[in-house]
Amino acid sequence: MAKKTVATLRNAGSRNTVKVIKMVKAPETGSYSFKEEMVPVDKVNEYLKK
């Protein structure tokens, strides 16, 4: 499961980006960790499908 944070970050001349938090399961231990990444708004669904 993953969630998208509400805040968006904007820089002059750059595309809108959002901070995406994705839960990743470690294959060897089975434990979960969270991976945070800045992703352009139009690529969020593509990122979460991976």
MODELLER restraints for C-alpha pairs under 7 A, 6 or more apart:
rsr = mdl.restraints
at = mdl.atoms
rsr.add(forms.Gaussian(group=physical.xy_distance, feature=features.Distance(at['CA:1:A'], at['CA:22:A']), mean=6.73, stdev=0.5))
rsr.add(forms.Gaussian(group=physical.xy_distance, feature=features.Distance(at['CA:1:A'], at['CA:23:A']), mean=5.98, stdev=0.5))
rsr.add(forms.Gaussian(group=physical.xy_distance, feature=features.Distance(at['CA:2:A'], at['CA:21:A']), mean=5.93, stdev=0.5))
rsr.add(forms.Gaussian(group=physical.xy_distance, feature=features.Distance(at['CA:2:A'], at['CA:22:A']), mean=4.49, stdev=0.5))
rsr.add(forms.Gaussian(group=physical.xy_distance, feature=features.Distance(at['CA:2:A'], at['CA:23:A']), mean=5.93, stdev=0.5))
rsr.add(forms.Gaussian(group=physical.xy_distance, feature=features.Distance(at['CA:3:A'], at['CA:20:A']), mean=6.55, stdev=0.5))
rsr.add(forms.Gaussian(group=physical.xy_distance, feature=features.Distance(at['CA:3:A'], at['CA:21:A']), mean=5.78, stdev=0.5))
rsr.add(forms.Gaussian(group=physical.xy_distance, feature=features.Distance(at['CA:3:A'], at['CA:22:A']), mean=6.73, stdev=0.5))
rsr.add(forms.Gaussian(group=physical.xy_distance, feature=features.Distance(at['CA:4:A'], at['CA:19:A']), mean=6.66, stdev=0.5))
rsr.add(forms.Gaussian(group=physical.xy_distance, feature=features.Distance(at['CA:4:A'], at['CA:20:A']), mean=4.96, stdev=0.5))
rsr.add(forms.Gaussian(group=physical.xy_distance, feature=features.Distance(at['CA:4:A'], at['CA:21:A']), mean=6.35, stdev=0.5))
rsr.add(forms.Gaussian(group=physical.xy_distance, feature=features.Distance(at['CA:5:A'], at['CA:19:A']), mean=6.03, stdev=0.5))
rsr.add(forms.Gaussian(group=physical.xy_distance, feature=features.Distance(at['CA:5:A'], at['CA:20:A']), mean=6.39, stdev=0.5))
rsr.add(forms.Gaussian(group=physical.xy_distance, feature=features.Distance(at['CA:7:A'], at['CA:18:A']), mean=6.90, stdev=0.5))
rsr.add(forms.Gaussian(group=physical.xy_distance, feature=features.Distance(at['CA:8:A'], at['CA:16:A']), mean=6.92, stdev=0.5))
rsr.add(forms.Gaussian(group=physical.xy_distance, feature=features.Distance(at['CA:8:A'], at['CA:17:A']), mean=5.99, stdev=0.5))
rsr.add(forms.Gaussian(group=physical.xy_distance, feature=features.Distance(at['CA:8:A'], at['CA:18:A']), mean=4.95, stdev=0.5))
rsr.add(forms.Gaussian(group=physical.xy_distance, feature=features.Distance(at['CA:9:A'], at['CA:16:A']), mean=6.40, stdev=0.5))
rsr.add(forms.Gaussian(group=physical.xy_distance, feature=features.Distance(at['CA:9:A'], at['CA:17:A']), mean=5.69, stdev=0.5))
rsr.add(forms.Gaussian(group=physical.xy_distance, feature=features.Distance(at['CA:9:A'], at['CA:18:A']), mean=6.37, stdev=0.5))
rsr.add(forms.Gaussian(group=physical.xy_distance, feature=features.Distance(at['CA:10:A'], at['CA:16:A']), mean=5.40, stdev=0.5))
rsr.add(forms.Gaussian(group=physical.xy_distance, feature=features.Distance(at['CA:10:A'], at['CA:17:A']), mean=6.75, stdev=0.5))
rsr.add(forms.Gaussian(group=physical.xy_distance, feature=features.Distance(at['CA:15:A'], at['CA:40:A']), mean=6.59, stdev=0.5))
rsr.add(forms.Gaussian(group=physical.xy_distance, feature=features.Distance(at['CA:16:A'], at['CA:40:A']), mean=5.85, stdev=0.5))
rsr.add(forms.Gaussian(group=physical.xy_distance, feature=features.Distance(at['CA:16:A'], at['CA:41:A']), mean=5.91, stdev=0.5))
rsr.add(forms.Gaussian(group=physical.xy_distance, feature=features.Distance(at['CA:17:A'], at['CA:38:A']), mean=6.22, stdev=0.5))
rsr.add(forms.Gaussian(group=physical.xy_distance, feature=features.Distance(at['CA:17:A'], at['CA:39:A']), mean=5.34, stdev=0.5))
rsr.add(forms.Gaussian(group=physical.xy_distance, feature=features.Distance(at['CA:17:A'], at['CA:40:A']), mean=4.16, stdev=0.5))
rsr.add(forms.Gaussian(group=physical.xy_distance, feature=features.Distance(at['CA:17:A'], at['CA:41:A']), mean=5.26, stdev=0.5))
rsr.add(forms.Gaussian(group=physical.xy_distance, feature=features.Distance(at['CA:18:A'], at['CA:38:A']), mean=5.59, stdev=0.5))
rsr.add(forms.Gaussian(group=physical.xy_distance, feature=features.Distance(at['CA:18:A'], at['CA:39:A']), mean=5.53, stdev=0.5))
rsr.add(forms.Gaussian(group=physical.xy_distance, feature=features.Distance(at['CA:18:A'], at['CA:40:A']), mean=6.25, stdev=0.5))
rsr.add(forms.Gaussian(group=physical.xy_distance, feature=features.Distance(at['CA:18:A'], at['CA:41:A']), mean=6.09, stdev=0.5))
rsr.add(forms.Gaussian(group=physical.xy_distance, feature=features.Distance(at['CA:19:A'], at['CA:36:A']), mean=6.76, stdev=0.5))
rsr.add(forms.Gaussian(group=physical.xy_distance, feature=features.Distance(at['CA:19:A'], at['CA:37:A']), mean=5.66, stdev=0.5))
rsr.add(forms.Gaussian(group=physical.xy_distance, feature=features.Distance(at['CA:19:A'], at['CA:38:A']), mean=4.51, stdev=0.5))
rsr.add(forms.Gaussian(group=physical.xy_distance, feature=features.Distance(at['CA:19:A'], at['CA:39:A']), mean=6.33, stdev=0.5))
rsr.add(forms.Gaussian(group=physical.xy_distance, feature=features.Distance(at['CA:20:A'], at['CA:36:A']), mean=5.69, stdev=0.5))
rsr.add(forms.Gaussian(group=physical.xy_distance, feature=features.Distance(at['CA:20:A'], at['CA:37:A']), mean=5.44, stdev=0.5))
rsr.add(forms.Gaussian(group=physical.xy_distance, feature=features.Distance(at['CA:20:A'], at['CA:38:A']), mean=6.22, stdev=0.5))
rsr.add(forms.Gaussian(group=physical.xy_distance, feature=features.Distance(at['CA:20:A'], at['CA:39:A']), mean=6.81, stdev=0.5))
rsr.add(forms.Gaussian(group=physical.xy_distance, feature=features.Distance(at['CA:21:A'], at['CA:34:A']), mean=6.42, stdev=0.5))
rsr.add(forms.Gaussian(group=physical.xy_distance, feature=features.Distance(at['CA:21:A'], at['CA:35:A']), mean=5.66, stdev=0.5))
rsr.add(forms.Gaussian(group=physical.xy_distance, feature=features.Distance(at['CA:21:A'], at['CA:36:A']), mean=4.52, stdev=0.5))
rsr.add(forms.Gaussian(group=physical.xy_distance, feature=features.Distance(at['CA:21:A'], at['CA:37:A']), mean=6.67, stdev=0.5))
rsr.add(forms.Gaussian(group=physical.xy_distance, feature=features.Distance(at['CA:22:A'], at['CA:34:A']), mean=5.60, stdev=0.5))
rsr.add(forms.Gaussian(group=physical.xy_distance, feature=features.Distance(at['CA:22:A'], at['CA:35:A']), mean=5.17, stdev=0.5))
rsr.add(forms.Gaussian(group=physical.xy_distance, feature=features.Distance(at['CA:22:A'], at['CA:36:A']), mean=6.44, stdev=0.5))
rsr.add(forms.Gaussian(group=physical.xy_distance, feature=features.Distance(at['CA:23:A'], at['CA:32:A']), mean=6.45, stdev=0.5))
rsr.add(forms.Gaussian(group=physical.xy_distance, feature=features.Distance(at['CA:23:A'], at['CA:33:A']), mean=5.76, stdev=0.5))
rsr.add(forms.Gaussian(group=physical.xy_distance, feature=features.Distance(at['CA:23:A'], at['CA:34:A']), mean=4.59, stdev=0.5))
rsr.add(forms.Gaussian(group=physical.xy_distance, feature=features.Distance(at['CA:23:A'], at['CA:35:A']), mean=6.29, stdev=0.5))
rsr.add(forms.Gaussian(group=physical.xy_distance, feature=features.Distance(at['CA:24:A'], at['CA:32:A']), mean=5.52, stdev=0.5))
rsr.add(forms.Gaussian(group=physical.xy_distance, feature=features.Distance(at['CA:24:A'], at['CA:33:A']), mean=5.38, stdev=0.5))
rsr.add(forms.Gaussian(group=physical.xy_distance, feature=features.Distance(at['CA:24:A'], at['CA:34:A']), mean=6.01, stdev=0.5))
rsr.add(forms.Gaussian(group=physical.xy_distance, feature=features.Distance(at['CA:24:A'], at['CA:35:A']), mean=6.85, stdev=0.5))
rsr.add(forms.Gaussian(group=physical.xy_distance, feature=features.Distance(at['CA:25:A'], at['CA:31:A']), mean=5.69, stdev=0.5))
rsr.add(forms.Gaussian(group=physical.xy_distance, feature=features.Distance(at['CA:25:A'], at['CA:32:A']), mean=4.40, stdev=0.5))
rsr.add(forms.Gaussian(group=physical.xy_distance, feature=features.Distance(at['CA:25:A'], at['CA:33:A']), mean=6.46, stdev=0.5))
rsr.add(forms.Gaussian(group=physical.xy_distance, feature=features.Distance(at['CA:26:A'], at['CA:32:A']), mean=6.15, stdev=0.5))
